[in-house]
Amino acid sequence: MTEADLALVQALPALAFQAVLVFARLGAAAMLLPGLGEQEVPAPLRLGLGLALLALLFPVVAPGLPPAPEDAAEAARLLSIEVVVGLWIGGLARLAMTAFAMAGQAISALIGLAGLLVMDQTLGAQATALGRAFALLAVVLVLSTGLYALPLRALAESYAVIPVGDPFPAGAAVEALAQAGADCLALALRLAAPFVVGAVVLNVALGLLARLAPQVQTFFVAVPGQILAGLALLGLLAPPMIASFAEAARASFGALPGLR
């Protein structure tokens, strides 16, 4: 065995530990990334995505990785920090996707389709059919427009923002998550705002009809009218809603750590 082969064999344990460190961050993020980390995607495929990212990024980030520590507690600390960083970045990107599904849930309740439920693997419970359709539409939009590349780029650039071995910025991370959650809720409310106004107008009109013509069975008029009017309004507003969500998602992805 030559000296080069002997040196490679001696370096294998350190290289293996460094590869596990990189995969801890990439694999954790891959489980949550928009489009690529959906619950409908089988876990082996998401695992394969993490391994593919490892093969691409490891040669680039390897020079900045710490050596394998002698202490097992220190190794566990490094691995846990990397997993938390990956979940943090993936969670920030996932929150931007949730807004469209939340808007669909709200619209379903406002137009009278809240009773039509389907299983939602993302939330782990039942959701309205319209909310589930909005969630799938968000995935299609992210994949078809190439927006999924922004979280992947942020994940790659995160090694410059939070190098391996540095303490996790818990305060900044919590603040970023809180701001992302607030932005997600605000976007969902903006998307559903026309339907809130329509529901208020419709209910006021039905109240006036009930006072002016008590003999009319307003309930039997209201339910089909609410659904038909809501679907018509949804068909009219769907293109600008999709455009608004795409713009907001691009802005949210662009604010991920590593891209700012």
N, C-alpha and C positions, 0 to 999 in steps of 0.2 A: 504494500500500500504506500503510495507516494505521500509526501508531506501535505500536498493540497487536499488529497482525499481524507487524510487524517484530520486536517483542520475543518473540513466540511462536516465530518462526522461529529466532531466536538462541538460545532456550532449548531447542530440540528436541534438540541433541546431548547436553546435560546430562540431560534427561529420559530419553532413550534409554539412556544409561549407567546411570542409576538404576533403570530398569525391568529391565535385564539383571542388575543386582545383586540385585534382589528375586527375579527368576526363578531365579537360580542357587541360592538357598536353597530356594525352593519346589519347583523342578523336581527337585532332588536328593532331597528328602524324599519327593516324590510317587512316585518309583521304588521306595520301600521301605515306604510306609505300609501298615498292615494293611488287608486287604479291598480297598483301592483301588489298591494297588501290587503286586498279585500277578502272577507271571510269566505266568499264563494270560490276563491282561488285555493286549491288544495295546499295543505301545509308543505308537502314535499317540493312543490313548485316555488313557494316562497323561500324555503330553505335553499333551493337551487339558485334563486336570485341572490341571496346573501353570499353564497359561495362564489358566484360569478363576480359580484362586486369585490369580494376579497381578492380574487385573482387579478382584477384590474388595478386595485388601489394599493395592494400590499407592497409592490416594488416602489411605489411613489412615496408612501409614508414610512417605510421601514427605517430609513436613516434617522428619523426623529423619535423612534420608539425606545422606551427604556429597556435595559437588559432584564433578563429573568431574575427576580429577587430570590434570595435564599430563604426568606421567611414565607411560610405558607399564608400567614395572615396578610402580609403585604400583597401577595399575589391575588388573594381573594378581594382585597380592597380595590386593586386596580381593575379587576374584572367587573366588580359591582358598579364602579363608576362608569365604565364603558357601557354597560347595559343601560344604566339610567340615562346617559347622554343620548343613546340611540332611541330609547323610548320617548325622551323629551322632544327630540327633533321630529320623530315620526308622529307623535301626538299633536304637535303644533300644526303639522301639515294635515292631519286627519280632521282637526277642528274646522279648518276651512271648508272641507267637504261636507261636514255635517249640516251646514246652514241650509243647503238646498233641500235636504230631507226634512229638516225642521219646518221649512216653509211649506212643503207638501203636506205635512201633518196638520199644520194650522189651516191651510186651505181646505183640506178634507172636512175639518170640523165646521168651517164657515159655510160651505156649500151643501152640507147635509150628507156627506159620504163617510162620516166617522165610523159608521157601523160596519163598513166593508173592510175586514181585517185580513192580513196575510202574515206569514212568518217572516221575521226580519232577522237574519243571522248576524248582522252587524250589531244590533242592539240587544240581541239575545231574547227577544220577546216579540209579541205581535205588534204590527204597525198597520196603519191604513194602507190600502192599495195605492192611493195616490202618492203618499209619502214614500213608499217603496219604489214606485216608478220614478219619482224625483231623484232618489238616491242612486238608482241605476243610471239615470240620465246624466247625473254628475260624473259618474265613472266613465261613461262613454265620451263625455265632453273632454275630460282630462286626458284620456288616452288618444282621442282623435286629433286634438289640437297640440299635442306635444307638451302640455303643461306638466306632465309627470317628470320631465327632465329637470325642472327647477328644484324639487325636493332632492332628487339624486345629486344634483350639483351642490346643493347646500350641505348634504351629508358628506360629500367628498371634501368640501372647503371647511367643514367643521373642525378638521384636524389642525387648521391654522388658528382657529378661534379658541378651541379647547384642546390643547395638545394632550396626548395620552400621558397620564401621570399627574396632571394638574388637578387641583381640587375642583369639585363640581360647584358651579356658581348657583347655589340653591336659591338665594334671594332673587337674582335676576331671572332664574328659570321660573319661579312661581309667579313673578310679575308678568313674564311673557305669556305664561299659560292663562293667567287671569285676563290679560288684554286680548288674547286670541279668543277666549270664551265670550268676552263682551262683544268683540267684533262679529263673531259667529251669530250671536243672538240678534244683534242689530241688523245684520244682513238678512236674516230670516224674517224679521219684522218688516223690513223695507220691501222685501219681495211679496209678502202677504198683505201689505197695506191696502192695495186696491180692493181686495176681497173683504177686508174689514169694513171699509167704507160701503161697499155694496151690500154687505149683510146688515149694516145699520140702516141703510136706506130702505131695504126690503122689509125689515121688521117694523120700521116706522110706518111704512105704507100699509102693511097688514094690520097694524094696530088701528090706523085710521079707518080701514075698511071694516074692521070688526065693530067700531063705534058707529059708523054710518049705516052699515047694513048688518045688524046682528043676526039676521036669519041665514046669512051666507056662512057655510062651513069653511072658515078660513084655513083650518089645518089641512084639509084635503086639497086646497088650492096652493097653499104655501110650500108643501114638501116637493111636489114635482116642479113647481115654478122655481124654487130655490136651486134645485139640482140643475135644471136646464139653463137657467140664467148663469149659474156658476160655471158650468162647462163652457158656455158660450164666451164668458169673460176670460176663462183660462185659455181657450183657443186664440182669442184676440191678443192676450198679453204674453203668451208663451215665448215668442221670439225675443222681445225686449228683456224678459226675465232671464232667459238663457244668456243673452249678451251681458247683462248686468252681473250675473253670477260668474261668468268667465273672467270678466274684468276684475271682480273682487277676488277671485281665486288667484289670479296672476299677481295681484298686489300682495295678498297674504303669503303666497309662496316666495315672493321676492323679499319679504321681510324676515325670512327664516335665518337663523344664525349661520353665518358664513357667506350670505349674499348681501347683507346690509353694508 
